[in-house]
Amino acid sequence: MNTGPVQPKKFLGQHFLTDRNIARKIVGALRPQSYGQVLEIGPGMGILTEFLVKESSYLTTVIDIDTESVEWLRRQFPELKDRIIHADFLRFDVGAHFQGQLGVIGNFPYNISSQILFRVLTYRARIPELVGMFQKEVAERIAAPPGSKTYGILSVLLQAFYDIQYLFTVNPGVFHPPPKVRSGVIRLERKENFRLACDETLFFEVVKAAFNQRRKTLRNALSRFDPSGRIPETTLQLRAERLTVDDFVDITRRLQPF
């Protein structure tokens, strides 16, 4: 099946959305009142772009690593002009290219979706909102509550700074080529107070260490931080998936140098 001049590339994890109603719904989930610009990551053949450029409440920029897609987008959306960026988002300096606040949207390649989210976390002070399509399991993991088997590093780190809303599920048949799994669309809306009451760098280290050995209790998982005497015994006996964001903030504060 060939739906257009741009062929999806397996090594880039491309699955082009073909349903315009779903594309309209994804773009409609943006709430750009607090910012005036949107960056679309991996537009492919531009099915989301088509609806983004029609919006007058924000300025749209797109970024894609695929040369073929970039050439197609330049022909299809001349109104974007120099707002089509040929680059790898994972290496792209958002802070150097954009001034002010920036919304992010995309049908993200499954193979790098977690890396994209970690990149967004790096620029969290600049990115108040993200609306994106992910593999359904990843979308559910991001929104998972404490105690869930899927609750993990991404869940805690993203929920520390953003309110997460799972919007809807998308079936494989509306993509070219169809993926082997279903997809989920979620919205990340940055919290009004997104500064943590602890050392944020240490917070990231603590969360990652706790979940990297998720079958072990915190006493063992956090042993390199020498938690004994600084963290209550009742907490040290728990596993990482039982803790809330606030619990991890409290642990980080206790582990910070005085």
C-alpha positions as CSV (number, residue, x, y, z in Angstrom):
1,M,0.0,0.0,0.0
2,N,1.3,3.4,-1.0
3,T,-0.5,6.4,0.5
4,G,1.8,9.1,-0.9
5,P,5.2,10.1,-2.1
6,V,6.8,9.7,1.4
7,Q,7.5,6.1,2.3
8,P,7.5,5.1,6.0
9,K,10.9,4.0,7.1
10,K,11.2,1.1,9.5
11,F,14.5,2.2,10.9
12,L,12.9,5.5,11.9
13,G,9.9,3.7,13.5
14,Q,7.5,5.6,11.2
15,H,3.8,4.7,11.1
16,F,1.9,7.5,9.3
17,L,-1.6,8.3,10.7
18,T,-4.1,8.2,7.8
19,D,-7.4,9.1,9.6
20,R,-8.0,12.8,9.4
21,N,-10.7,12.8,12.1
22,I,-8.3,11.4,14.6
23,A,-5.7,13.9,13.5
24,R,-8.2,16.7,14.0
25,K,-9.1,15.3,17.5
26,I,-5.4,15.2,18.5
27,V,-4.7,18.8,17.4
28,G,-8.0,19.9,19.1
29,A,-6.7,18.6,22.4
30,L,-4.1,21.4,22.6
31,R,-4.9,24.2,25.0
32,P,-2.6,27.0,23.8
33,Q,-4.0,29.8,25.8
34,S,-0.8,30.2,27.8
35,Y,1.6,30.1,24.9
36,G,1.7,31.2,21.3
37,Q,3.8,28.6,19.5
38,V,3.7,24.8,18.9
39,L,6.4,22.4,17.8
40,E,5.3,19.3,16.0
41,I,7.8,16.4,16.3
42,G,8.0,13.9,13.4
43,P,5.2,15.2,11.1
44,G,5.9,12.7,8.4
45,M,3.4,13.5,5.6
46,G,1.8,16.3,7.6
47,I,-1.6,14.9,8.6
48,L,-1.4,16.8,12.0
49,T,0.4,19.7,10.3
50,E,-2.6,20.3,8.1
51,F,-4.8,21.1,11.1
52,L,-2.1,22.9,13.0
53,V,-1.4,25.5,10.3
54,K,-5.1,26.4,10.2
55,E,-5.0,27.6,13.8
56,S,-4.5,31.3,14.3
57,S,-4.0,31.2,18.0
58,Y,-0.4,29.9,17.7
59,L,2.5,29.7,15.3
60,T,3.4,26.2,14.2
61,T,7.0,24.9,13.6
62,V,7.7,21.3,12.6
63,I,10.9,19.2,13.1
64,D,11.7,15.9,11.3
65,I,14.9,13.9,10.8
66,D,13.6,12.4,7.6
67,T,14.9,14.2,4.4
68,E,12.1,12.9,2.3
69,S,9.5,14.1,4.8
70,V,11.1,17.5,5.0
71,E,11.1,17.9,1.2
72,W,7.4,16.9,1.1
73,L,6.4,19.3,3.8
74,R,8.1,22.2,2.1
75,R,6.1,21.5,-1.0
76,Q,2.8,20.9,0.8
77,F,3.1,23.8,3.4
78,P,4.8,26.7,1.8
79,E,3.3,28.9,4.5
80,L,5.6,27.3,7.0
81,K,8.6,28.6,5.1
82,D,11.6,28.6,7.5
83,R,9.6,26.9,10.2
84,I,10.3,23.4,8.8
85,I,13.4,22.2,10.7
86,H,15.5,19.3,9.3
87,A,17.0,17.9,12.5
88,D,16.9,15.2,15.2
89,F,14.7,16.4,18.1
90,L,16.8,14.3,20.5
91,R,19.8,16.5,19.6
92,F,17.9,19.8,19.0
93,D,18.4,22.8,21.3
94,V,14.9,24.0,22.1
95,G,16.1,26.8,24.3
96,A,18.4,28.2,21.5
97,H,15.7,28.1,18.8
98,F,12.6,29.3,20.6
99,Q,11.8,32.2,22.9
100,G,9.1,31.9,25.5
101,Q,6.8,29.0,26.1
102,L,6.2,26.2,23.6
103,G,3.6,23.5,23.2
104,V,4.7,20.1,21.8
105,I,2.6,17.7,19.7
106,G,3.3,14.6,17.7
107,N,2.6,11.1,16.6
108,F,5.8,9.9,18.1
109,P,7.9,7.0,16.8
110,Y,7.5,4.2,19.3
111,N,11.2,3.3,19.3
112,I,12.2,6.7,20.7
113,S,9.1,8.0,22.5
114,S,10.6,7.6,26.0
115,Q,13.7,9.5,24.8
116,I,11.5,12.3,23.5
117,L,9.8,12.5,26.9
118,F,13.1,12.7,28.7
119,R,14.1,15.5,26.3
120,V,10.8,17.3,27.1
121,L,11.6,17.0,30.8
122,T,15.0,18.7,30.2
123,Y,13.1,21.7,28.8
124,R,10.1,21.5,31.2
125,A,10.5,25.2,32.2
126,R,9.8,26.0,28.5
127,I,7.2,23.4,27.6
128,P,3.8,23.9,29.5
129,E,2.0,21.3,27.4
130,L,2.4,18.1,25.3
131,V,-0.2,16.2,23.4
132,G,1.1,13.0,21.8
133,M,0.4,9.6,20.5
134,F,2.4,6.7,21.9
135,Q,2.3,2.9,22.1
136,K,-0.8,2.3,24.3
137,E,1.3,0.5,27.0
138,V,3.7,3.5,27.2
139,A,0.8,6.0,27.4
140,E,-0.8,3.9,30.2
141,R,2.5,3.7,32.0
142,I,3.0,7.4,32.0
143,A,-0.5,7.9,33.5
144,A,-0.2,4.9,35.9
145,P,-0.9,5.6,39.6
146,P,1.4,4.4,42.5
147,G,0.9,0.7,43.2
148,S,0.4,-0.2,39.6
149,K,2.7,-2.8,38.0
150,T,3.3,-0.3,35.1
151,Y,4.2,2.6,37.4
152,G,7.8,3.4,36.9
153,I,10.5,6.0,36.3
154,L,8.7,7.8,33.5
155,S,5.5,7.8,35.6
156,V,7.1,9.5,38.6
157,L,9.3,11.9,36.7
158,L,6.6,13.2,34.4
159,Q,3.9,13.3,37.1
160,A,6.3,15.3,39.3
161,F,6.0,18.2,36.9
162,Y,2.9,17.5,34.7
163,D,-0.7,16.5,35.2
164,I,-1.3,13.5,32.9
165,Q,-4.6,12.8,31.1
166,Y,-5.1,9.7,29.0
167,L,-7.4,10.9,26.2
168,F,-8.3,8.0,23.9
169,T,-7.1,4.8,22.2
170,V,-6.3,4.5,18.5
171,N,-6.5,1.2,16.6
172,P,-3.7,-0.1,14.3
173,G,-5.8,0.1,11.1
174,V,-5.6,3.9,10.8
175,F,-1.8,3.8,10.2
176,H,0.4,3.1,7.2
177,P,1.9,0.6,7.8
178,P,-0.3,-0.6,10.7
179,P,1.7,-1.2,13.9
180,K,1.3,-4.5,15.8
181,V,-0.1,-2.7,18.8
182,R,-2.7,-0.1,19.7
183,S,-1.8,3.5,20.4
184,G,-2.8,5.9,23.1
185,V,-3.1,9.7,23.0
186,I,-2.3,11.6,26.2
187,R,-2.0,15.2,27.3
188,L,0.7,16.5,29.7
189,E,-0.2,19.8,31.3
190,R,2.5,21.4,33.4
191,K,1.6,22.0,37.0
192,E,1.2,25.6,38.1
193,N,4.0,25.0,40.7
194,F,6.4,22.7,38.9
195,R,9.4,23.4,41.0
196,L,10.1,20.6,43.4
197,A,10.9,21.3,47.1
198,C,14.1,19.4,46.8
199,D,17.3,19.1,44.8
200,E,15.8,18.2,41.4
201,T,19.0,16.6,40.0
202,L,19.2,14.3,43.1
203,F,15.5,13.6,42.7
204,F,16.1,12.2,39.2
205,E,18.9,10.1,40.5
206,V,16.9,8.7,43.5
207,V,13.9,7.8,41.3
208,K,16.0,6.1,38.7
209,A,18.0,4.1,41.3
210,A,14.8,3.1,43.1
211,F,13.2,1.6,40.0
212,N,16.4,0.2,38.4
213,Q,16.1,-2.4,41.2
214,R,12.3,-2.4,41.5
215,R,12.1,-5.9,43.0
216,K,14.3,-4.8,45.9
217,T,13.3,-2.8,48.9
218,L,14.4,0.8,49.0
219,R,17.0,-0.1,51.6
220,N,18.8,-2.1,48.9
221,A,17.9,-0.1,45.9
222,L,19.1,3.2,47.5
223,S,22.1,1.7,49.3
224,R,24.6,3.9,47.5
225,F,22.9,6.9,49.1
226,D,23.5,5.5,52.6
227,P,19.8,5.9,53.6
228,S,20.0,4.3,57.0
229,G,19.2,6.8,59.8
230,R,17.9,9.4,57.3
231,I,14.9,7.6,55.9
232,P,12.3,6.0,58.2
233,E,12.4,2.2,58.5
234,T,8.9,1.8,57.4
235,T,9.8,3.6,54.1
236,L,13.0,1.6,53.6
237,Q,11.0,-1.7,53.7
238,L,8.9,-0.6,50.7
239,R,9.5,-1.1,47.0
240,A,9.6,1.9,44.6
241,E,6.2,1.3,43.0
242,R,4.5,2.0,46.3
243,L,5.8,5.5,46.6
244,T,4.1,8.7,45.4
245,V,5.9,11.7,43.9
246,D,5.7,13.4,47.3
247,D,7.3,10.4,48.9
248,F,10.2,10.6,46.5
249,V,10.5,14.4,47.2
250,D,10.6,13.6,50.9
251,I,13.3,11.0,50.5
252,T,15.4,13.3,48.3
253,R,15.2,16.0,50.9
254,R,16.4,13.6,53.6
255,L,19.3,12.5,51.4
256,Q,20.4,16.0,50.5
257,P,23.7,17.2,52.0
258,F,22.9,19.5,55.0
